[in-house]
Amino acid sequence: MAIETRPSYGHPLKPASRGPGSESGLDPNAPLPGVIGAGPAMREVYRTTRQVAPSRACVLIVGETGTGKELIARAIHDLSPRSTGPYIRVNCGALTESLLESELFGHVKGSFTGAVDNRTGRFEAAHTGSIFLDEVNSTSPKLQVKLLRVLQEGEFERVGDNNTKKVDTRIVAATNRDLLDEIDVGRFREDLYYRLNVVPIYLPPLRERRDDVELLVNFFLKRYAEQNKRDMRRVHPEAMRRLREHDWPGNVRELQNYVERAVILGDGAELTVEHLPPQLRGETTPRPIRHRGTSSADFTVLTSELVRQGIRAAGPNANDLHDRVVGQVERELIQQVLQTCDRVQIKAAARLGINRNTLHKKLSEYRIDENAPAAGPPNGDGEDGHDGGRTGDAPHPYDE
């Protein structure tokens, strides 16, 4: 994890002298350097970033993996009065607790096996600058206590040392999980959450800003065509339509990889459907979106994704979408409610809000055995036995 001491967008950007949100007279909703997107959700990100950058406030960037959280963290630093100071980034999920503690706070010689010399930690290295803590949700309770102290007091001790060190650094943190869920299960301190979450910035997943897909595709197509000396400079309309309709579970990084692959393996001047991966050509089932926490996942978004995937799976010529989508959901609902009601139909009908005769008709219609247990019974939390969706790729923003 190399220490960066220079801005990633060329010369340091000075904060506006006329107050937050006006970067040398620029529209506060204008795109940030290196960030692609023109929709309302991204304009809100740009506006908030420019407003918070000149301040000393902690910022918590929330977004799925691949949405570009590090780009926003870097922009906050470059637009701040600290832009000429060091910018340090640490992936908290990449190291064990002991190594991360030493990485963040440093250590003294002999403090543990292998500590053959004194070492400066990342907080010291970020003095007068900014430190970006990615995957802050991965920190242990012990480290969270030390982080809280740095946030509140601006001081800490190196591992194995009793001397207190003072630092002046701006903290920007990022998470791809809902920290309130982590608090509920005891994995994250509530007091630390409120110290970090002074100004939250939500980065929307790519499926929530489909109008930006074409901008991103053309940007990456031009970049990789120039890098690889290829002639591919335009996209066939049908290929672009499929790119826009894909749900992008890997977000911008996934799209970036697909475009780069198409440029390298394809031929000709146009990116066509044949250059897209099987899941975009309809040859394999797209990977479903996996939410970080079922309790916080917005039900409207989940419903929208379910319907969209049902329509896609049915194909353009299907004329039974109601049965395919609504019917399957209703059948599953009845199965699970029957199971939780010990298959007592009076109780199940009351729970469903329908009368017993209607329930009996539904059981016949969906050929549900009234006595047999439902397949895949729910567990004690009322959720199915599958993974609750807290897995995923190690979050790294799409490159700058």
C-alpha positions as CSV (number, residue, x, y, z in Angstrom):
1,M,0.0,0.0,0.0
2,A,2.1,2.9,-1.3
3,I,1.8,6.3,0.3
4,E,0.5,8.9,-2.1
5,T,1.6,12.4,-1.6
6,R,0.4,14.0,-4.8
7,P,-3.1,14.6,-6.2
8,S,-4.3,12.1,-8.8
9,Y,-5.8,14.8,-11.1
10,G,-2.7,16.8,-11.9
11,H,-2.1,20.1,-10.0
12,P,-3.6,20.5,-6.6
13,L,-7.1,22.0,-6.6
14,K,-7.5,24.9,-4.2
15,P,-10.7,25.3,-2.3
16,A,-13.0,28.1,-3.4
17,S,-12.3,31.4,-1.7
18,R,-16.0,32.3,-2.0
19,G,-17.1,29.4,0.2
20,P,-18.0,25.8,-0.1
21,G,-19.5,24.6,-3.3
22,S,-18.0,27.1,-5.8
23,E,-14.8,25.7,-7.2
24,S,-13.4,28.7,-9.1
25,G,-16.9,29.6,-10.2
26,L,-17.7,26.1,-11.5
27,D,-21.2,24.8,-11.3
28,P,-21.3,22.8,-7.9
29,N,-23.1,20.0,-9.8
30,A,-20.5,19.7,-12.5
31,P,-18.7,16.4,-12.7
32,L,-15.6,15.9,-10.6
33,P,-12.3,15.2,-12.3
34,G,-12.0,11.5,-13.3
35,V,-15.6,10.7,-12.3
36,I,-18.1,9.9,-15.1
37,G,-21.8,10.5,-14.6
38,A,-24.3,13.2,-15.4
39,G,-27.6,12.0,-13.8
40,P,-29.3,13.5,-10.8
41,A,-27.8,11.0,-8.3
42,M,-24.3,11.7,-9.4
43,R,-24.9,15.5,-9.5
44,E,-25.9,15.3,-5.8
45,V,-22.6,13.4,-5.1
46,Y,-20.6,16.2,-6.9
47,R,-22.5,18.9,-5.0
48,T,-22.0,17.3,-1.6
49,T,-18.3,16.6,-2.3
50,R,-17.6,20.2,-3.2
51,Q,-19.5,21.4,-0.2
52,V,-17.7,19.2,2.4
53,A,-14.2,19.3,0.9
54,P,-13.1,22.7,2.3
55,S,-14.2,21.7,5.8
56,R,-12.5,19.6,8.5
57,A,-15.5,17.2,8.9
58,C,-15.3,13.5,8.7
59,V,-16.9,11.9,5.6
60,L,-18.4,8.5,5.3
61,I,-18.7,7.2,1.7
62,V,-21.3,4.4,1.3
63,G,-21.6,2.3,-1.8
64,E,-21.4,-1.1,-3.3
65,T,-18.1,-2.5,-4.5
66,G,-17.0,-1.0,-7.8
67,T,-18.9,2.3,-7.5
68,G,-15.8,4.5,-7.2
69,K,-15.6,5.3,-3.5
70,E,-11.9,6.0,-3.7
71,L,-12.4,8.5,-6.5
72,I,-14.7,10.6,-4.3
73,A,-12.3,10.3,-1.3
74,R,-9.4,11.5,-3.5
75,A,-11.6,14.4,-4.8
76,I,-12.4,15.5,-1.3
77,H,-8.7,15.7,-0.6
78,D,-7.8,17.5,-3.8
79,L,-10.5,20.1,-3.3
80,S,-9.5,20.7,0.3
81,P,-7.0,23.1,1.9
82,R,-5.0,20.0,2.6
83,S,-4.5,19.2,-1.1
84,T,-0.7,19.9,-0.9
85,G,-0.4,17.6,2.0
86,P,-0.1,13.8,1.9
87,Y,-3.0,11.6,0.9
88,I,-2.8,8.1,2.5
89,R,-5.1,5.2,1.6
90,V,-5.5,2.1,3.7
91,N,-7.7,-1.0,2.9
92,C,-8.8,-2.1,6.4
93,G,-10.1,-5.4,5.0
94,A,-6.8,-6.5,3.6
95,L,-4.9,-7.0,6.8
96,T,-5.3,-8.9,10.1
97,E,-6.0,-7.0,13.3
98,S,-2.4,-7.0,14.5
99,L,-1.0,-6.0,11.1
100,L,-3.6,-3.3,10.6
101,E,-3.0,-1.8,14.0
102,S,0.7,-1.6,13.3
103,E,-0.1,-0.2,9.8
104,L,-2.3,2.5,11.1
105,F,-0.5,3.6,14.3
106,G,3.1,2.3,13.8
107,H,5.2,0.4,16.3
108,V,8.4,0.5,18.2
109,K,11.3,-1.8,17.9
110,G,10.8,-5.1,19.9
111,S,7.1,-4.6,20.4
112,F,6.3,-7.9,18.7
113,T,8.1,-10.7,16.8
114,G,9.5,-9.2,13.6
115,A,9.5,-5.6,14.9
116,V,13.2,-5.1,14.2
117,D,12.9,-1.3,14.0
118,N,10.6,1.6,14.8
119,R,7.9,2.2,12.2
120,T,5.8,5.3,11.4
121,G,2.1,4.5,11.0
122,R,-0.3,5.8,8.4
123,F,-1.9,8.3,10.7
124,E,1.5,9.9,11.3
125,A,2.3,9.8,7.6
126,A,-1.0,11.6,6.9
127,H,-0.2,14.5,9.3
128,T,-1.5,17.8,7.7
129,G,-3.1,15.8,5.0
130,S,-5.9,13.2,4.6
131,I,-6.3,9.5,5.3
132,F,-8.8,7.3,3.5
133,L,-9.9,4.2,5.4
134,D,-11.6,1.8,3.0
135,E,-13.7,-1.1,4.3
136,V,-13.8,0.6,7.7
137,N,-16.5,-1.9,8.7
138,S,-13.7,-4.6,8.7
139,T,-11.9,-3.2,11.7
140,S,-12.0,-5.1,15.0
141,P,-13.5,-3.8,18.2
142,K,-10.1,-3.1,19.6
143,L,-9.1,-1.0,16.6
144,Q,-12.4,0.8,16.7
145,V,-11.6,2.1,20.2
146,K,-8.3,3.5,18.9
147,L,-9.9,5.0,15.9
148,L,-12.5,6.7,18.1
149,R,-9.7,8.2,20.2
150,V,-7.9,9.6,17.1
151,L,-11.2,11.1,15.9
152,Q,-12.0,12.7,19.2
153,E,-8.6,13.7,20.6
154,G,-6.3,13.5,17.6
155,E,-3.9,11.3,19.5
156,F,-2.7,7.7,19.8
157,E,0.2,5.6,20.9
158,R,2.3,3.4,18.6
159,V,2.1,-0.4,19.3
160,G,4.4,-1.1,22.2
161,D,5.0,2.5,23.1
162,N,3.7,4.7,26.0
163,N,4.4,8.0,24.4
164,T,1.3,9.8,23.1
165,K,1.5,11.2,19.6
166,K,-0.6,14.1,18.3
167,V,-1.7,14.2,14.6
168,D,-3.7,16.6,12.5
169,T,-5.3,14.6,9.7
170,R,-8.6,14.6,8.0
171,I,-10.4,11.2,8.0
172,V,-12.5,10.0,5.1
173,A,-13.9,6.5,5.5
174,A,-15.8,4.1,3.2
175,T,-17.9,1.0,3.6
176,N,-19.8,-1.3,1.3
177,R,-22.0,-2.5,4.1
178,D,-24.7,-0.8,6.1
179,L,-23.0,0.1,9.4
180,L,-26.3,0.3,11.2
181,D,-26.7,-3.4,10.5
182,E,-23.2,-4.0,11.8
183,I,-24.1,-2.1,14.9
184,D,-27.2,-4.2,15.4
185,V,-25.2,-7.4,15.3
186,G,-22.4,-6.0,17.6
187,R,-19.7,-5.8,15.0
188,F,-19.4,-2.0,14.9
189,R,-19.4,0.7,17.6
190,E,-22.3,3.1,17.6
191,D,-20.2,6.0,18.9
192,L,-17.6,5.5,16.2
193,Y,-20.3,5.4,13.6
194,Y,-21.7,8.8,14.6
195,R,-18.1,10.2,14.7
196,L,-17.5,9.0,11.1
197,N,-20.9,9.7,9.7
198,V,-20.7,13.5,10.1
199,V,-21.3,14.0,6.3
200,P,-22.5,10.8,4.5
201,I,-22.1,10.5,0.7
202,Y,-24.1,7.8,-1.0
203,L,-22.7,6.4,-4.2
204,P,-25.5,4.8,-6.2
205,P,-25.0,1.5,-7.9
206,L,-24.8,1.6,-11.7
207,R,-28.2,-0.1,-12.1
208,E,-29.7,3.0,-10.4
209,R,-28.1,5.4,-13.0
210,R,-28.5,3.6,-16.3
211,D,-28.4,6.9,-18.2
212,D,-24.7,7.1,-17.3
213,V,-23.8,3.7,-18.9
214,E,-23.4,5.1,-22.4
215,L,-21.0,7.8,-21.1
216,L,-19.0,5.2,-19.2
217,V,-18.8,2.8,-22.2
218,N,-17.6,5.5,-24.6
219,F,-15.1,6.8,-22.1
220,F,-13.6,3.3,-21.5
221,L,-13.8,2.4,-25.2
222,K,-11.7,5.4,-26.1
223,R,-9.2,4.8,-23.3
224,Y,-8.5,1.2,-24.1
225,A,-8.6,1.6,-27.9
226,E,-5.8,4.2,-27.5
227,Q,-3.9,2.2,-25.0
228,N,-4.0,-1.0,-27.1
229,K,-3.8,0.8,-30.5
230,R,-7.1,-0.7,-31.7
231,D,-9.6,0.8,-34.2
232,M,-12.7,0.0,-32.1
233,R,-14.2,3.4,-31.4
234,R,-18.0,3.0,-31.6
235,V,-20.7,0.7,-30.2
236,H,-23.5,-1.0,-32.1
237,P,-27.0,0.2,-30.9
238,E,-28.1,-3.3,-29.9
239,A,-24.9,-3.8,-27.9
240,M,-25.4,-0.5,-26.2
241,R,-29.0,-1.5,-25.4
242,R,-27.9,-4.7,-23.7
243,L,-25.2,-2.8,-21.8
244,R,-27.8,-0.3,-20.5
245,E,-30.2,-3.1,-19.4
246,H,-27.6,-5.2,-17.5
247,D,-27.9,-4.9,-13.7
248,W,-24.1,-4.7,-13.2
249,P,-23.6,-6.4,-9.8
250,G,-20.0,-5.4,-10.1
251,N,-20.9,-1.8,-11.0
252,V,-18.5,0.4,-12.9
253,R,-15.6,-1.9,-12.4
254,E,-17.5,-4.7,-14.1
255,L,-18.5,-2.5,-17.0
256,Q,-14.9,-1.3,-17.3
257,N,-13.6,-4.9,-17.5
258,Y,-16.1,-5.9,-20.1
259,V,-15.2,-3.0,-22.4
260,E,-11.5,-3.6,-22.0
261,R,-11.9,-7.3,-22.8
262,A,-14.0,-6.4,-25.9
263,V,-11.3,-4.0,-27.2
264,I,-8.5,-6.5,-26.7
265,L,-10.2,-9.6,-28.0
266,G,-12.5,-8.0,-30.6
267,D,-11.7,-6.8,-34.1
268,G,-13.1,-4.1,-36.4
269,A,-14.2,-0.6,-35.6
270,E,-17.4,-1.4,-33.8
271,L,-18.2,-3.1,-30.5
272,T,-21.0,-5.6,-31.3
273,V,-23.1,-8.0,-29.3
274,E,-20.7,-10.8,-30.2
275,H,-18.0,-9.0,-28.2
276,L,-20.1,-9.0,-25.0
277,P,-19.9,-11.8,-22.4
278,P,-22.4,-14.6,-22.4
279,Q,-24.7,-13.2,-19.7
280,L,-25.2,-10.0,-21.8
281,R,-25.8,-12.1,-24.9
282,G,-28.6,-14.0,-23.1
283,E,-26.6,-17.3,-23.2
284,T,-26.2,-17.6,-19.4
285,T,-28.2,-16.3,-16.4
286,P,-26.9,-13.0,-15.1
287,R,-25.5,-13.1,-11.6
288,P,-28.1,-11.8,-9.2
289,I,-27.5,-8.7,-7.1
290,R,-26.4,-9.6,-3.6
291,H,-27.3,-7.1,-1.0
292,R,-25.0,-6.5,2.0
293,G,-27.8,-6.7,4.6
294,T,-31.3,-7.9,4.1
295,S,-32.7,-5.8,6.9
296,S,-31.7,-2.6,5.3
297,A,-32.2,-3.5,1.6
298,D,-34.9,-1.2,0.3
299,F,-38.0,-3.3,-0.5
300,T,-39.0,-1.2,-3.5
301,V,-35.5,-1.7,-5.1
302,L,-35.7,-5.4,-4.4
303,T,-39.1,-5.6,-6.0
304,S,-37.9,-3.7,-9.1
305,E,-34.9,-6.0,-9.5
306,L,-37.1,-9.1,-9.2
307,V,-39.5,-7.9,-11.8
308,R,-36.8,-6.8,-14.2
309,Q,-35.0,-10.1,-13.9
310,G,-38.3,-12.0,-14.4
311,I,-39.1,-10.0,-17.6
312,R,-35.5,-10.6,-18.9
313,A,-35.7,-14.3,-18.2
314,A,-39.1,-14.7,-19.9
315,G,-37.8,-13.2,-23.1
316,P,-39.2,-10.5,-25.4
317,N,-42.0,-12.8,-26.8
318,A,-43.5,-14.0,-23.5
319,N,-47.2,-13.4,-23.0
320,D,-47.5,-14.8,-19.5
321,L,-45.5,-12.4,-17.5
322,H,-48.1,-12.1,-14.7
323,D,-48.0,-15.9,-14.1
324,R,-44.2,-16.0,-14.4
325,V,-43.5,-13.2,-12.0
326,V,-46.5,-12.6,-9.7
327,G,-47.5,-16.2,-9.7
328,Q,-44.1,-17.4,-8.6
329,V,-43.9,-14.8,-5.8
330,E,-47.4,-15.6,-4.6
331,R,-46.7,-19.3,-4.5
332,E,-43.5,-18.8,-2.6
333,L,-45.3,-16.4,-0.1
334,I,-48.0,-19.0,0.5
335,Q,-45.4,-21.8,1.0
336,Q,-43.4,-19.8,3.5
337,V,-46.4,-18.5,5.5
338,L,-47.9,-22.1,5.7
339,Q,-44.5,-23.3,7.0
340,T,-44.4,-20.6,9.7
341,C,-48.0,-21.3,10.7
342,D,-47.3,-25.1,11.1
343,R,-49.5,-25.6,8.0
344,V,-52.6,-24.6,9.8
345,Q,-54.7,-23.1,7.0
346,I,-56.9,-20.9,9.2
347,K,-53.8,-19.3,10.7
348,A,-52.1,-19.0,7.3
349,A,-55.1,-17.4,5.7
350,A,-55.3,-14.8,8.6
351,R,-51.6,-14.1,8.2
352,L,-52.0,-13.6,4.5
353,G,-55.1,-11.4,4.9
354,I,-57.3,-13.7,2.8
355,N,-60.2,-16.0,3.7
356,R,-59.7,-19.8,4.0
357,N,-61.6,-20.6,0.8
358,T,-59.4,-18.3,-1.2
359,L,-56.3,-19.9,0.3
360,H,-57.7,-23.4,-0.6
361,K,-58.2,-22.3,-4.2
362,K,-54.6,-21.0,-4.3
363,L,-53.3,-24.3,-2.9
364,S,-55.0,-26.1,-5.7
365,E,-54.0,-23.6,-8.4
366,Y,-50.3,-23.8,-7.4
367,R,-50.5,-27.5,-6.7
368,I,-49.2,-27.0,-3.2
369,D,-49.5,-30.1,-1.0
370,E,-51.5,-29.0,2.0
371,N,-49.6,-31.3,4.4
372,A,-46.1,-31.5,3.0
373,P,-43.4,-29.1,4.4
374,A,-42.3,-26.4,2.0
375,A,-39.0,-26.9,0.3
376,G,-36.2,-24.9,1.8
377,P,-37.9,-24.0,5.1
378,P,-37.0,-20.7,6.5
379,N,-34.6,-20.5,9.4
380,G,-35.2,-19.0,12.8
381,D,-34.8,-15.5,11.5
382,G,-37.5,-15.9,8.9
383,E,-35.0,-15.9,6.1
384,D,-34.1,-18.8,3.8
385,G,-31.1,-20.9,4.4
386,H,-29.0,-19.2,1.8
387,D,-26.2,-16.7,2.4
388,G,-27.7,-13.4,3.6
389,G,-25.7,-11.5,1.0
390,R,-22.7,-10.3,3.0
391,T,-20.2,-11.7,0.6
392,G,-18.6,-9.9,-2.3
393,D,-15.4,-8.9,-4.0
394,A,-12.8,-6.9,-2.0
395,P,-13.8,-3.3,-2.6
396,H,-11.4,-1.3,-4.7
397,P,-12.8,1.7,-6.7
398,Y,-12.5,1.5,-10.5
399,D,-9.2,3.0,-11.3
400,E,-8.6,6.6,-11.8
